[in-house]
């Protein structure tokens, strides 16, 4: 599984995914960087089989209305420090991967992993 980390999340999350063996890029790595339009992010995701990891509800809307992206990891923690976010992801990483392997839309809150069917 590949991951694309959206602009609204810190670039250093890329390392957390890569250290666990997953090909991961941040929107900063795309040609338009953090100015990359959502449509281009969706296109990149389609072409490279990436799960989009984001806080952006626009991708949730796209998922439900347009059936894109193919896989979505929504971070719905509200305001959280980068350190806390990294710790939360690390603590739940194996479950997130297991859930994304069998489902298309996973949401991570401060308290739960929610599988959207």
C-alpha positions, 0 to 999 in steps of 0.5 A: 500500500502506498500513501500520499500525505496531504498539505494539511498534515506535517511532512515528517509523517512521511518518515513514520510511514516509510519506517514501517515499509510503506512508500509514502510521499507528501504533497510537498514532493509533487510538482506544485507542492502544497498548492497542488489542487485536490483534482491533481492529488486524486489523479496522482492517487489513482495513478500510483495506488495511494491512500490519501491521508488528510484532515481535509473534508473535501476528500470525504465529500469526493469519496462519497459523491465521486467514489474517489479516492480509492482509499482514504485515511481521514485524520479527525483529531481537531487541533493536535500537536505534531508530536501528539499526532505522530504518537497517535498514528504510531500507537494505532498504525498496525490497526490502521493498516489492517483496516485499510487493507480490508476497507476503503475509508478509515477515520482516526480520531483521538479516541477511535479508529472508525471504519466507514463502509 
